[in-house]
Amino acid sequence: MTIRTINEIFGAEISGLDLTQPVGESTRTELNTLFSKHAVLVFRDQPLTPPQFMQAAEIFGTLMDQQIKKFVLPDYPLVGCNSTKDLPRKNGKLQVRGENYHTDHSNDIAPPKATSLLAVEIPSYGGDTQFVDVRRAYDDLPEAQKIALKQLRSKHVHESSRSPRSFAKLSPEDMAKIPHTAQPLVIKHPVSGRPALYLNTGRMEGIEGMAADEGFALIDELYQHATQSKYEYRHPWRVGDMVIWDNRSVMHQANADYDPEEYRYLYRVMLQGDKLQPYA
């Protein structure tokens, strides 16, 4: 197994590993150590079936249910599918879900610790996924601001009143199951112990103890800081890529900059997480 760091901040590409086969315990331990450190792991040339993809993702934890049941594989309900065939269009442009930086299901009481995608079919250009390191973004803040932010919490809902994007519409039954949760603005990683900003402009409904405009202004300020290009890795997809990322360490966003007539299809799984802990 060979490890190549993607940039000096985060991300690593793993080669020389066949994920169609189970991995040994020592390899599993090494991969989890790399995951905690690098936050985004890229495995190229992995022609995985859905069961093999599930097996590979389980190296890093326990699979969890997909929230939107209409976007799952019928025979494998823990595997979601991101397909251009499911996307609405507006003025000829695909309305891609996740087209702003976010962390998945931040309104859950115990949000997923990780998300993984497997590229099955990819358009000839575009459709990259971008990641930003919110650990490093926190590290670079002024010390006085770090101290202030550690005291704050934000309410996370299904869709913020100021969300920059529209979310998939849920049935009344599914909506009734969606939690609203107060999350720390700065969280502590349970393995590495590193602090990170916890942001999701699509779901954050202000800051507890602040007037609405003041709270949203702080969220926007932190979001603009954390999404600077110096914190970014942009992943250009190839068929057979498996990418897994740590939702407690990075935010990610999709891009709709590809030909809407070309097919883009990826499998998606998420791993169970624990209740987020504030960084004290």
Backbone torsions as a table, in degrees:
resi	resn	phi	psi	omega
1	MET	NA	131.7	-178.9
2	THR	-117.8	136.8	-179.4
3	ILE	-115.6	127.2	175.6
4	ARG	-122.0	119.0	177.6
5	THR	-69.5	139.4	-175.5
6	ILE	-80.6	-44.4	171.8
7	ASN	-149.1	178.9	-173.4
8	GLU	-74.8	-9.1	-177.1
9	ILE	-96.7	-51.9	-175.7
10	PHE	-162.1	171.4	176.7
11	GLY	89.8	138.0	176.6
12	ALA	-147.2	142.3	175.1
13	GLU	-103.8	128.7	-177.7
14	ILE	-106.6	126.7	177.0
15	SER	-127.5	167.1	179.9
16	GLY	76.9	21.8	-179.3
17	LEU	-130.1	127.0	-179.4
18	ASP	-98.8	104.1	-177.0
19	LEU	-82.8	0.1	171.7
20	THR	-71.3	-15.1	-179.8
21	GLN	-113.5	152.0	175.4
22	PRO	-61.8	149.8	177.7
23	VAL	-102.3	154.3	178.7
24	GLY	-74.1	168.2	-175.4
25	GLU	-64.5	-38.5	-179.7
26	SER	-66.4	-38.4	177.3
27	THR	-67.0	-41.1	177.4
28	ARG	-58.3	-45.6	179.7
29	THR	-63.0	-43.9	-179.9
30	GLU	-63.7	-41.7	-179.8
31	LEU	-64.4	-39.2	178.7
32	ASN	-68.3	-34.2	174.8
33	THR	-64.7	-44.5	177.6
34	LEU	-62.6	-38.4	-179.2
35	PHE	-64.0	-44.8	179.3
36	SER	-63.3	-34.7	-178.3
37	LYS	-78.7	-49.1	-169.4
38	HIS	-94.3	-20.7	174.2
39	ALA	72.7	-30.3	175.2
40	VAL	-129.9	122.5	176.3
41	LEU	-116.3	134.9	-178.9
42	VAL	-116.2	124.5	175.2
43	PHE	-116.1	113.7	-179.7
44	ARG	-88.2	157.9	170.6
45	ASP	55.5	54.1	178.1
46	GLN	-118.6	90.3	-178.4
47	PRO	-79.5	74.3	-170.5
48	LEU	-92.0	140.5	167.2
49	THR	-77.2	165.5	177.2
50	PRO	-54.1	-44.8	177.5
51	PRO	-62.9	-37.0	178.3
52	GLN	-68.2	-37.2	176.5
53	PHE	-63.2	-44.0	177.3
54	MET	-60.6	-44.1	179.3
55	GLN	-61.2	-42.5	-180.0
56	ALA	-65.7	-43.3	-179.9
57	ALA	-64.6	-32.7	-178.3
58	GLU	-70.5	-7.4	169.3
59	ILE	-56.8	-31.5	-171.3
60	PHE	-104.3	-2.0	179.9
61	GLY	157.3	-165.1	-175.7
62	THR	-100.4	130.3	179.5
63	LEU	-66.2	148.1	178.3
64	MET	-122.7	165.0	-179.3
65	ASP	-64.2	148.0	170.9
66	GLN	-79.8	137.3	-176.2
67	GLN	-71.3	-40.5	-176.3
68	ILE	-101.5	102.4	-170.4
69	LYS	-68.3	-23.2	-177.9
70	LYS	-74.2	-9.7	-179.9
71	PHE	-111.3	36.5	177.8
72	VAL	-115.5	160.2	174.7
73	LEU	-73.9	129.7	-175.2
74	PRO	-55.0	-39.1	-177.8
75	ASP	-87.6	-10.2	-177.0
76	TYR	-138.5	79.3	-171.4
77	PRO	-65.4	-13.0	175.9
78	LEU	-84.1	-7.4	-179.2
79	VAL	-105.6	116.2	174.2
80	GLY	-86.0	168.9	177.5
81	CYS	-135.3	129.6	173.8
82	ASN	-99.6	106.4	-173.6
83	SER	-128.7	136.2	176.3
84	THR	-63.9	-21.5	179.6
85	LYS	-68.8	-19.1	-178.8
86	ASP	-94.8	-1.5	-172.1
87	LEU	-95.6	136.3	174.4
88	PRO	-73.6	165.1	178.0
89	ARG	-123.9	150.1	174.9
90	LYS	-138.6	118.4	-176.3
91	ASN	54.5	39.0	177.1
92	GLY	81.7	-3.3	-177.8
93	LYS	-103.9	135.4	176.9
94	LEU	-65.7	137.4	175.9
95	GLN	-94.7	89.7	-172.7
96	VAL	-80.5	131.9	174.9
97	ARG	-70.2	140.5	176.0
98	GLY	83.0	23.4	-176.2
99	GLU	-87.0	42.2	164.5
100	ASN	-157.9	156.9	-176.3
101	TYR	-63.3	134.2	-177.9
102	HIS	-160.9	171.8	169.3
103	THR	-121.4	142.2	-167.7
104	ASP	-69.9	135.4	171.9
105	HIS	49.0	47.2	-177.4
106	SER	-66.6	-14.9	178.2
107	ASN	-83.9	-5.0	176.6
108	ASP	-69.5	150.9	175.7
109	ILE	-62.4	-39.7	174.7
110	ALA	-126.8	87.2	-175.9
111	PRO	-62.7	155.0	179.0
112	PRO	-58.8	133.1	-179.1
113	LYS	-74.7	-25.1	-177.1
114	ALA	-150.3	155.1	173.7
115	THR	-130.7	144.5	178.0
116	SER	-135.4	141.0	175.3
117	LEU	-120.8	145.2	174.1
118	LEU	-124.4	122.6	-176.8
119	ALA	-81.1	117.1	179.7
120	VAL	-99.2	-49.2	173.5
121	GLU	-136.3	137.3	-172.3
122	ILE	-132.8	138.3	176.9
123	PRO	-67.1	166.9	-174.8
124	SER	-70.0	-20.4	176.4
125	TYR	-153.9	157.5	175.0
126	GLY	75.6	-173.7	179.0
127	GLY	78.8	19.2	178.3
128	ASP	-63.0	157.9	169.4
129	THR	-110.1	130.8	-179.9
130	GLN	-104.0	145.7	177.9
131	PHE	-129.1	145.4	171.2
132	VAL	-129.5	142.8	-176.5
133	ASP	-88.6	105.2	-178.2
134	VAL	-82.1	-7.8	170.6
135	ARG	-71.5	-51.0	-179.4
136	ARG	-65.3	-36.1	178.0
137	ALA	-60.9	-40.6	176.3
138	TYR	-66.6	-44.3	-179.0
139	ASP	-54.4	-35.0	-173.8
140	ASP	-84.0	-3.8	178.9
141	LEU	-73.1	154.8	174.0
142	PRO	-60.0	146.7	-175.4
143	GLU	-58.8	-40.5	-179.3
144	ALA	-63.4	-38.3	179.1
145	GLN	-69.7	-37.8	176.5
146	LYS	-56.7	-46.2	-179.0
147	ILE	-61.7	-43.2	-179.5
148	ALA	-66.0	-42.2	-176.2
149	LEU	-67.0	-30.8	-178.0
150	LYS	-64.0	-17.6	-179.1
151	GLN	-89.3	-6.3	-167.2
152	LEU	-104.1	152.2	175.3
153	ARG	-132.7	154.4	178.8
154	SER	-127.2	143.4	175.3
155	LYS	-82.2	128.4	178.7
156	HIS	-111.4	128.2	-176.4
157	VAL	-123.5	178.7	179.3
158	HIS	-61.9	-46.1	179.2
159	GLU	-147.3	116.8	-178.5
160	SER	-62.5	149.4	175.9
161	SER	-65.1	-16.1	178.2
162	ARG	-119.4	26.9	-179.8
163	SER	-61.1	135.7	177.6
164	PRO	-76.4	-4.2	180.0
165	ARG	-144.4	161.7	176.4
166	SER	-92.1	141.9	179.3
167	PHE	-93.9	161.1	176.0
168	ALA	-59.0	138.0	-179.0
169	LYS	-76.2	133.6	-179.4
170	LEU	-109.4	155.4	175.1
171	SER	-69.4	158.3	177.3
172	PRO	-55.8	-35.5	179.6
173	GLU	-65.0	-44.9	179.6
174	ASP	-68.5	-38.6	179.6
175	MET	-60.7	-36.6	-178.4
176	ALA	-64.9	-21.0	-179.0
177	LYS	-89.8	-8.8	-174.5
178	ILE	-79.2	122.7	-179.4
179	PRO	-80.9	157.6	167.8
180	HIS	-115.8	128.8	-168.8
181	THR	-137.7	143.9	171.5
182	ALA	-90.5	124.5	-178.3
183	GLN	-118.6	147.8	174.8
184	PRO	-62.4	147.0	176.6
185	LEU	-77.1	-24.9	174.8
186	VAL	-127.1	121.2	-177.2
187	ILE	-109.9	160.0	177.8
188	LYS	-108.5	126.2	179.1
189	HIS	-67.9	130.8	-174.2
190	PRO	-69.0	-18.5	-179.4
191	VAL	-103.2	-55.9	-176.7
192	SER	-79.7	-24.1	-176.2
193	GLY	79.8	1.2	-176.8
194	ARG	-74.2	143.7	174.1
195	PRO	-80.9	154.5	178.0
196	ALA	-152.7	147.0	170.1
197	LEU	-68.1	141.6	177.8
198	TYR	-118.3	102.4	-171.2
199	LEU	-129.6	147.5	173.2
200	ASN	-164.4	92.5	-174.9
201	THR	-64.0	-18.9	177.6
202	GLY	-74.7	-20.3	-174.8
203	ARG	-124.3	-13.9	-176.2
204	MET	-78.0	124.4	-178.4
205	GLU	-109.4	62.1	177.3
206	GLY	83.4	-174.3	-178.7
207	ILE	-117.5	132.5	179.4
208	GLU	-59.0	133.8	177.6
209	GLY	84.1	0.9	178.3
210	MET	-116.3	149.7	170.5
211	ALA	-60.4	152.3	-173.4
212	ALA	-54.3	-51.6	-176.9
213	ASP	-63.2	-39.2	179.6
214	GLU	-65.5	-43.1	179.8
215	GLY	-64.5	-46.0	179.5
216	PHE	-66.8	-32.2	177.2
217	ALA	-64.8	-39.5	177.4
218	LEU	-66.6	-42.6	177.3
219	ILE	-58.5	-46.5	-179.8
220	ASP	-62.9	-40.6	179.2
221	GLU	-61.1	-46.5	-179.5
222	LEU	-67.7	-37.4	179.1
223	TYR	-63.9	-44.8	178.7
224	GLN	-63.0	-37.8	177.6
225	HIS	-65.8	-47.6	-172.7
226	ALA	-72.5	-20.3	-176.3
227	THR	-100.7	18.1	174.5
228	GLN	-64.4	150.1	-176.0
229	SER	-62.1	-24.7	-179.2
230	LYS	-68.7	-15.0	178.0
231	TYR	-100.6	8.0	-165.6
232	GLU	-104.9	144.7	161.1
233	TYR	-124.3	129.6	179.3
234	ARG	-109.6	119.0	-175.4
235	HIS	-96.8	115.9	174.0
236	PRO	-85.8	117.9	-172.9
237	TRP	-75.6	143.8	167.2
238	ARG	-128.5	152.2	176.1
239	VAL	-57.4	134.2	-179.1
240	GLY	92.4	-2.0	175.2
241	ASP	-73.3	131.3	165.7
242	MET	-114.9	122.9	178.8
243	VAL	-122.4	132.4	176.1
244	ILE	-126.5	137.1	-178.6
245	TRP	-134.3	155.5	-176.9
246	ASP	-93.3	111.0	-178.4
247	ASN	-66.8	-12.0	179.2
248	ARG	-91.5	-6.1	-175.0
249	SER	-123.6	-22.5	-178.7
250	VAL	-136.5	156.7	162.9
251	MET	-105.8	160.9	179.4
252	HIS	-140.2	161.4	173.9
253	GLN	-149.4	150.8	177.2
254	ALA	-91.7	166.8	177.3
255	ASN	-134.2	139.2	-179.4
256	ALA	-106.2	28.3	-174.4
257	ASP	-89.5	42.5	178.5
258	TYR	-128.9	166.3	-178.4
259	ASP	-64.2	117.9	-177.8
260	PRO	-64.7	-14.2	177.4
261	GLU	-83.6	-13.2	177.8
262	GLU	-89.7	150.8	-174.6
263	TYR	-90.5	132.9	174.5
264	ARG	-127.6	123.3	-172.4
265	TYR	-144.3	121.9	179.2
266	LEU	-133.8	147.1	169.0
267	TYR	-85.9	152.9	-177.8
268	ARG	-141.7	133.2	171.3
269	VAL	-133.0	158.7	175.7
270	MET	-129.0	154.4	-179.1
271	LEU	-112.9	140.1	-178.7
272	GLN	-59.9	138.5	175.9
273	GLY	-116.8	-177.8	177.1
274	ASP	-112.7	167.4	175.1
275	LYS	-56.6	135.4	-176.8
276	LEU	-71.0	140.8	179.7
277	GLN	-107.8	135.5	177.8
278	PRO	-70.0	151.7	175.4
279	TYR	-89.4	112.4	-174.9
280	ALA	-96.0	NA	NA
